[in-house]
């Protein structure tokens, strides 16, 4: 391969790998839209709070933030809703919650959740859908937070598995969030909290 061709390929590779859609600014939601997002945001915030509570005291070393979907995510969600003819009544039946048409886009948009530890520059993000079943949303967040804790270099098991050196893992069992031994199965359900 000639040097000029090798350089061209190298430049193309760097361009592709160094630029992501996350780096492209997109419009923020308008203030009137933000109010209609509150019920969906609260669902995510409640799931984060439940996961953090279950991972105490270790989770106290993390700072977790629930962001809002950006304008382009909301626009894409509106298009998907129109294409699929999915309504607030459909979402209400599926989730067992009252959801208005103005709130629907927030429920089907991806929400960024960020966690920072005490290590300099450590940050991790996860995107979640508020319309995810309650127990599954909590389990997904807890599993991610356990990974964040491990990435922080924290070696204590959170939460500790009875009789073992490893932590329990979150799982959905009988429609609820449970802690399970990775080798022995379900151990205990999560403490019930509102939300």
C-alpha positions as CSV (number, residue, x, y, z in Angstrom):
1,X,0.0,0.0,0.0
2,X,1.4,3.4,-0.9
3,X,2.0,6.0,1.8
4,X,-0.6,8.5,0.5
5,X,-3.3,5.8,0.5
6,X,-2.3,4.7,4.0
7,X,-2.6,8.3,5.3
8,X,-6.0,8.8,3.7
9,X,-7.3,5.7,5.3
10,X,-5.8,6.7,8.6
11,X,-7.5,10.2,8.5
12,X,-10.8,8.6,7.6
13,X,-10.6,6.2,10.5
14,X,-9.8,9.0,13.0
15,X,-12.6,11.1,11.7
16,X,-15.1,8.3,12.1
17,X,-13.9,7.2,15.5
18,X,-13.5,10.7,17.0
19,X,-16.8,12.3,16.0
20,X,-20.0,11.0,17.4
21,X,-23.6,12.2,17.3
22,X,-23.3,13.0,21.0
23,X,-20.9,15.8,20.0
24,X,-23.4,17.5,17.7
25,X,-25.4,20.1,19.7
26,X,-29.1,19.8,19.6
27,X,-31.8,22.1,20.8
28,X,-33.0,21.9,24.4
29,X,-36.7,21.3,25.2
30,X,-38.8,24.4,25.5
31,X,-40.1,25.4,28.9
32,X,-43.7,24.5,28.1
33,X,-42.5,21.0,26.9
34,X,-40.4,20.6,30.1
35,X,-43.5,20.7,32.3
36,X,-45.1,17.9,30.4
37,X,-42.0,15.8,30.9
38,X,-42.2,15.9,34.7
39,X,-44.2,12.7,35.3
40,X,-41.7,10.6,33.1
41,X,-38.7,12.3,34.8
42,X,-40.2,11.5,38.2
43,X,-40.4,7.8,37.3
44,X,-36.7,7.8,36.3
45,X,-35.8,9.7,39.4
46,X,-37.7,7.4,41.7
47,X,-36.0,4.3,40.1
48,X,-32.6,6.0,40.6
49,X,-33.4,6.7,44.2
50,X,-34.6,3.2,44.9
51,X,-31.4,1.7,43.3
52,X,-29.2,4.1,45.3
53,X,-31.0,3.2,48.5
54,X,-30.6,-0.5,47.9
55,X,-26.8,0.0,47.3
56,X,-26.2,2.0,50.5
57,X,-23.8,2.8,52.1
58,X,-21.5,2.4,49.0
59,X,-23.8,4.4,46.7
60,X,-23.2,7.5,48.9
61,X,-19.9,7.9,47.1
62,X,-21.7,8.6,43.8
63,X,-23.4,11.7,42.5
64,X,-26.2,10.7,40.1
65,X,-28.1,13.1,37.9
66,X,-31.2,12.5,35.8
67,X,-31.0,14.7,32.7
68,X,-33.8,15.5,30.2
69,X,-34.0,14.2,26.6
70,X,-32.8,16.8,24.2
71,X,-34.9,18.4,21.5
72,X,-33.8,16.0,18.8
73,X,-34.7,12.9,20.9
74,X,-38.1,14.4,21.6
75,X,-38.6,15.1,17.9
76,X,-37.6,11.6,17.0
77,X,-40.0,10.2,19.6
78,X,-42.9,12.2,18.3
79,X,-42.2,10.8,14.8
80,X,-42.1,7.2,16.1
81,X,-45.4,7.8,18.0
82,X,-47.1,9.1,14.9
83,X,-45.8,6.2,12.7
84,X,-46.9,3.5,15.1
85,X,-50.1,5.3,16.0
86,X,-49.3,4.7,19.7
87,X,-51.5,6.8,22.0
88,X,-51.5,7.9,25.7
89,X,-54.4,5.5,26.2
90,X,-52.2,2.6,25.0
91,X,-49.3,3.7,27.3
92,X,-51.7,4.1,30.2
93,X,-53.1,0.5,29.8
94,X,-49.6,-0.9,29.4
95,X,-48.1,0.8,32.5
96,X,-51.2,1.0,34.6
97,X,-50.7,4.8,35.0
98,X,-52.7,7.8,33.9
99,X,-50.7,9.4,31.0
100,X,-51.9,12.4,29.0
101,X,-51.2,12.9,25.4
102,X,-49.0,15.9,26.2
103,X,-46.9,13.7,28.5
104,X,-46.6,10.7,26.2
105,X,-43.5,11.9,24.3
106,X,-41.5,12.1,27.6
107,X,-42.5,8.5,28.5
108,X,-41.1,7.1,25.2
109,X,-38.0,9.2,24.9
110,X,-34.6,8.1,26.2
111,X,-33.5,9.9,29.3
112,X,-29.8,10.3,30.2
113,X,-28.7,9.3,33.7
114,X,-25.2,10.2,34.7
115,X,-23.1,9.1,37.6
116,X,-19.9,10.6,38.9
117,X,-17.6,9.1,41.5
118,X,-14.8,10.6,43.5
119,X,-12.2,9.7,40.9
120,X,-11.0,12.7,38.9
121,X,-12.8,12.7,35.6
122,X,-14.9,9.6,36.2
123,X,-18.3,9.8,34.7
124,X,-20.7,7.1,33.3
125,X,-24.0,7.6,31.5
126,X,-26.9,5.3,30.8
127,X,-30.0,6.1,28.7
128,X,-33.3,4.8,30.0
129,X,-36.9,4.7,28.9
130,X,-39.4,5.8,31.6
131,X,-42.0,3.5,30.0
132,X,-39.9,0.5,30.9
133,X,-41.7,-1.8,33.5
134,X,-41.0,-0.5,37.0
135,X,-39.0,-3.4,38.3
136,X,-37.0,-3.8,35.1
137,X,-36.1,-0.1,35.1
138,X,-34.9,-0.3,38.7
139,X,-32.9,-3.5,38.0
140,X,-31.3,-2.0,35.0
141,X,-30.2,1.1,36.9
142,X,-28.9,-0.9,39.9
143,X,-26.8,-3.1,37.7
144,X,-25.4,-0.1,35.9
145,X,-24.7,1.6,39.3
146,X,-22.9,-1.6,40.5
147,X,-20.7,-1.3,37.5
148,X,-20.0,2.4,38.2
149,X,-19.1,1.5,41.8
150,X,-16.7,-1.2,40.6
151,X,-15.2,1.2,38.0
152,X,-14.5,3.5,40.9
153,X,-12.2,0.9,42.4
154,X,-14.6,0.2,45.4
155,X,-14.0,-3.4,46.3
156,X,-16.7,-3.8,49.0
157,X,-19.7,-5.9,47.8
158,X,-22.7,-3.7,47.2
159,X,-25.0,-5.2,48.4
160,X,-23.1,-8.0,50.1
161,X,-24.3,-11.6,49.2
162,X,-24.9,-13.6,52.4
163,X,-22.1,-16.0,53.0
164,X,-20.2,-15.0,49.8
165,X,-17.5,-12.4,49.0
166,X,-19.3,-11.2,45.8
167,X,-22.2,-8.7,45.6
168,X,-25.7,-9.8,44.9
169,X,-27.0,-9.0,41.4
170,X,-30.3,-7.3,40.7
171,X,-32.9,-9.2,38.8
172,X,-36.7,-9.2,38.1
173,X,-38.3,-12.1,39.9
174,X,-42.1,-12.5,40.1
175,X,-42.6,-9.0,38.6
176,X,-40.5,-7.3,41.3
177,X,-37.0,-6.1,41.8
178,X,-35.0,-8.7,43.7
179,X,-31.4,-9.3,44.8
180,X,-30.0,-12.6,43.7
181,X,-26.8,-14.6,44.4
182,X,-25.0,-15.0,41.1
183,X,-24.6,-18.7,41.9
184,X,-27.6,-19.4,44.0
185,X,-30.6,-17.5,42.7
186,X,-33.0,-15.1,44.4
187,X,-32.2,-14.0,47.9
188,X,-34.6,-11.1,48.8
189,X,-36.9,-8.6,47.3
190,X,-36.0,-4.9,47.3
191,X,-37.6,-2.8,50.1
192,X,-40.7,-1.3,48.6
193,X,-40.7,2.4,48.0
194,X,-43.2,4.7,46.3
195,X,-42.9,5.4,42.6
